Amino acid sequence: MGYTYDIPFHVDLSGRVAVVTGGNGGIGGMFCRALAACGATIVVLGRNLERCQLVVDEIVQGGGNAFAISADVTVEAAMLRVKSEIEERFGKINILINAAGGNVKTAIIPQEQMADGGEKTFFDIPVSEMQKELDLNLRGTWLPCKILTPLMLNQEGACVLNVSSMSAFSPLTKIPGYSSAKAGVSNFTQWLATYMARSGVRVNALAPGFFMTEQNHALQFNPDGTPNARQKKIIAGTPMGRYGELNELIGAMLFLVSEKASGFVTGVVLPVDGGYNCYSGV
């Protein structure tokens, strides 16, 4: 009996090897479980090996196939080691999902505009913290693509799926580094899709709207746990009038990694956002 997980529909990924960076996180771990439920062998990749192993154990105990690797996606030597390990163990990659990323709290600007005042402003953010955010989100996407996509050439159903953001379409206040990096992820996705179009490797991205996650909790709530004004703006700016549920990303992910469903789709940045990106506010 194979591994089971709550997915909206099933695509046959038997015999495929899927690498998920940030596979120990909320979105990455969910993608690992969904891909395993479709028959793929999963490489759960993240900096925290113990947390990666928890995802692996769940999949394996349920009858699926998974393997954990610890590595920092922003470090070239670490990714070269990952490539060698995967090549030795599996010989190929069919699916690469770059889910590593997120906000760096120390790079968040407390106010929306300079005129709002406050002790800490954009000009006080350390260069090192802004660079950390750019590295995590942009370098941490293109470096795995650069190093791992050679193992995808001539493989069945080869595809890359990056994780962008609503902030790539229009920069969100308070998070300039994250917004800049995610804009880069979307642009790089389109560039790589063109570059690899005749190689048999498709390249697309998901752009999640607003989902309540551990990473963005500080941006949505006051210190006392009450919803802040930003959260109210988000709901007002989302035509469906709510936050998304993380499992609502699974269907879009499965569509984009299935060559039967999206074999002629490449270079797309697909919003999953409850209408946020198409709403002008009036």
ZISUL-V457973 format. One record per residue. N is the residue number from 1. RES is the residue in one small letter. PHI is phi in whole degrees, 0 to 359 (NA if undefined). OMEGA is omega as a letter, one per 30 degrees, with the letter a starting at -180 (none if undefined). Layout:
n & res & phi & omega
N & RES & PHI & OMEGA
N & RES & PHI & OMEGA
This chain:
n & res & phi & omega
1 & m & NA & a
2 & g & 278 & l
3 & y & 291 & l
4 & t & 243 & l
5 & y & 204 & a
6 & d & 284 & l
7 & i & 239 & a
8 & p & 288 & l
9 & f & 201 & a
10 & h & 250 & l
11 & v & 240 & a
12 & d & 276 & l
13 & l & 246 & l
14 & s & 301 & l
15 & g & 83 & a
16 & r & 268 & l
17 & v & 252 & a
18 & a & 244 & l
19 & v & 256 & l
20 & v & 238 & l
21 & t & 284 & a
22 & g & 65 & a
23 & g & 290 & l
24 & n & 263 & a
25 & g & 266 & a
26 & g & 297 & a
27 & i & 287 & a
28 & g & 299 & l
29 & g & 297 & l
30 & m & 298 & l
31 & f & 296 & l
32 & c & 303 & a
33 & r & 294 & a
34 & a & 293 & l
35 & l & 295 & l
36 & a & 296 & l
37 & a & 293 & l
38 & c & 265 & l
39 & g & 101 & a
40 & a & 284 & l
41 & t & 272 & a
42 & i & 252 & l
43 & v & 257 & a
44 & v & 270 & a
45 & l & 245 & l
46 & g & 195 & a
47 & r & 287 & a
48 & n & 263 & a
49 & l & 298 & a
50 & e & 298 & l
51 & r & 290 & l
52 & c & 298 & a
53 & q & 295 & l
54 & l & 297 & l
55 & v & 294 & l
56 & v & 300 & a
57 & d & 300 & l
58 & e & 299 & a
59 & i & 293 & a
60 & v & 294 & l
61 & q & 297 & l
62 & g & 271 & l
63 & g & 101 & l
64 & g & 264 & a
65 & n & 241 & a
66 & a & 203 & a
67 & f & 211 & a
68 & a & 258 & l
69 & i & 225 & l
70 & s & 261 & l
71 & a & 194 & l
72 & d & 265 & a
73 & v & 290 & l
74 & t & 264 & a
75 & v & 250 & a
76 & e & 299 & a
77 & a & 299 & l
78 & a & 294 & a
79 & m & 288 & l
80 & l & 294 & l
81 & r & 296 & l
82 & v & 300 & a
83 & k & 301 & a
84 & s & 297 & a
85 & e & 293 & l
86 & i & 292 & l
87 & e & 299 & a
88 & e & 291 & a
89 & r & 277 & a
90 & f & 242 & l
91 & g & 80 & a
92 & k & 195 & l
93 & i & 224 & l
94 & n & 259 & a
95 & i & 229 & l
96 & l & 237 & l
97 & i & 247 & l
98 & n & 262 & a
99 & a & 256 & l
100 & a & 290 & l
101 & g & 154 & l
102 & g & 140 & l
103 & n & 285 & l
104 & v & 258 & a
105 & k & 303 & a
106 & t & 285 & l
107 & a & 253 & l
108 & i & 280 & l
109 & i & 268 & a
110 & p & 298 & a
111 & q & 254 & l
112 & e & 282 & a
113 & q & 225 & a
114 & m & 301 & a
115 & a & 293 & l
116 & d & 289 & l
117 & g & 74 & a
118 & g & 129 & a
119 & e & 289 & a
120 & k & 250 & a
121 & t & 234 & l
122 & f & 306 & a
123 & f & 286 & a
124 & d & 262 & a
125 & i & 289 & l
126 & p & 299 & l
127 & v & 304 & a
128 & s & 298 & a
129 & e & 286 & l
130 & m & 295 & l
131 & q & 295 & l
132 & k & 300 & a
133 & e & 290 & l
134 & l & 297 & l
135 & d & 296 & a
136 & l & 300 & a
137 & n & 268 & a
138 & l & 264 & l
139 & r & 301 & a
140 & g & 289 & l
141 & t & 258 & a
142 & w & 287 & a
143 & l & 292 & l
144 & p & 301 & l
145 & c & 297 & a
146 & k & 300 & a
147 & i & 273 & a
148 & l & 263 & a
149 & t & 297 & l
150 & p & 302 & l
151 & l & 281 & a
152 & m & 260 & a
153 & l & 296 & l
154 & n & 65 & l
155 & q & 255 & a
156 & e & 294 & l
157 & g & 63 & a
158 & a & 291 & l
159 & c & 203 & l
160 & v & 248 & l
161 & l & 232 & l
162 & n & 265 & l
163 & v & 247 & l
164 & s & 263 & a
165 & s & 192 & l
166 & m & 302 & a
167 & s & 290 & l
168 & a & 283 & l
169 & f & 279 & l
170 & s & 212 & a
171 & p & 296 & l
172 & l & 276 & l
173 & t & 293 & l
174 & k & 77 & a
175 & i & 230 & a
176 & p & 295 & a
177 & g & 293 & l
178 & y & 297 & a
179 & s & 298 & l
180 & s & 297 & a
181 & a & 294 & a
182 & k & 290 & l
183 & a & 298 & l
184 & g & 294 & l
185 & v & 298 & l
186 & s & 296 & a
187 & n & 296 & l
188 & f & 296 & l
189 & t & 302 & l
190 & q & 292 & l
191 & w & 297 & a
192 & l & 294 & l
193 & a & 299 & l
194 & t & 294 & a
195 & y & 299 & a
196 & m & 258 & a
197 & a & 302 & a
198 & r & 262 & l
199 & s & 267 & a
200 & g & 93 & l
201 & v & 253 & l
202 & r & 273 & a
203 & v & 225 & l
204 & n & 223 & l
205 & a & 215 & l
206 & l & 259 & l
207 & a & 238 & l
208 & p & 295 & l
209 & g & 278 & a
210 & f & 260 & l
211 & f & 237 & l
212 & m & 279 & a
213 & t & 234 & l
214 & e & 298 & a
215 & q & 292 & a
216 & n & 260 & a
217 & h & 302 & a
218 & a & 295 & l
219 & l & 278 & a
220 & q & 252 & a
221 & f & 231 & l
222 & n & 286 & l
223 & p & 304 & l
224 & d & 274 & l
225 & g & 93 & l
226 & t & 276 & l
227 & p & 300 & a
228 & n & 264 & a
229 & a & 296 & a
230 & r & 297 & l
231 & q & 299 & l
232 & k & 295 & l
233 & k & 295 & a
234 & i & 297 & l
235 & i & 297 & l
236 & a & 294 & a
237 & g & 270 & l
238 & t & 252 & a
239 & p & 307 & l
240 & m & 283 & l
241 & g & 71 & a
242 & r & 199 & l
243 & y & 281 & l
244 & g & 280 & l
245 & e & 268 & a
246 & l & 306 & a
247 & n & 292 & l
248 & e & 283 & l
249 & l & 274 & a
250 & i & 294 & a
251 & g & 299 & l
252 & a & 295 & l
253 & m & 297 & a
254 & l & 296 & l
255 & f & 301 & a
256 & l & 285 & l
257 & v & 271 & a
258 & s & 269 & l
259 & e & 291 & l
260 & k & 290 & a
261 & a & 273 & a
262 & s & 222 & a
263 & g & 297 & l
264 & f & 249 & a
265 & v & 249 & l
266 & t & 210 & a
267 & g & 80 & a
268 & v & 264 & l
269 & v & 248 & a
270 & l & 267 & l
271 & p & 288 & l
272 & v & 233 & a
273 & d & 215 & l
274 & g & 64 & l
275 & g & 93 & a
276 & y & 304 & a
277 & n & 290 & a
278 & c & 264 & a
279 & y & 263 & a
280 & s & 274 & a
281 & g & 100 & l
282 & v & 226 & none
